[in-house]
């Protein structure tokens, strides 16, 4: 029996995410459907998530539980708003080191992110921040953070953010 969320440590999973993201550029219908989603639930029930993304994972031997798929919908829905993916880095570090706005304003924005508790609010905030970062994000930290969003994630993101600023 596999443990909850272990697929996030699987390289095949990340290769599949990158392939899916690259294919979104040519499949504008799926991208538009995911971008129209206002909540993680809307991402989860979309055909783009169920027929395309989940099926790709299934073909690679990655079977998600319903709970895993629900939690993964947050990060995948946010990634649909990205235009480019960075090979390395961390989403929190990106927020800390962007040259947009003053450090004080960036700190306020980051504290608002850390205060988010509900997944719907997290989705909305991460979509806004992805656009703020000019739609260029590091996918692993974003998807993993959105998947696990809890006090431990907040603590790790805070350490990354404040030591990068």
GISULQUI-V194263 format. One line per field, one symbol per residue. psi: psi as a letter, one per 40 degrees, with the letter a starting at -180 (. if undefined). burial: I if it has 24 or more other ideal C-beta (glycine too) atoms within 12 Angstrom, else O. A space follows every 10 residues. Layout:
psi->???
burial->???
This chain:
psi->hiiheddeeh dddddddddd dddddegddd dddddeheid ddddeidddd dcddddddde ehhiiddddd ddddddddde eidihidiai ddddddeieh iidddddddd ddddehdidd dddddddddd ddfffhihdd dddddddeha dddddddddd dded.
burial->OOOOIOIIOO OOIIOIIIOI IOOIOOOOOI IOIIIOIOII OIIIOIOIII OIIIOIIOOO OIOIOOOIII IIIIIIIIII IIOOIIOOOI IIIIIIOIOO OOOOOIOOII OOIIOIOOII OIIIIIIOII OIIOIOIIII IIIIIIIIIO OOIOOOIIOI IOOOO
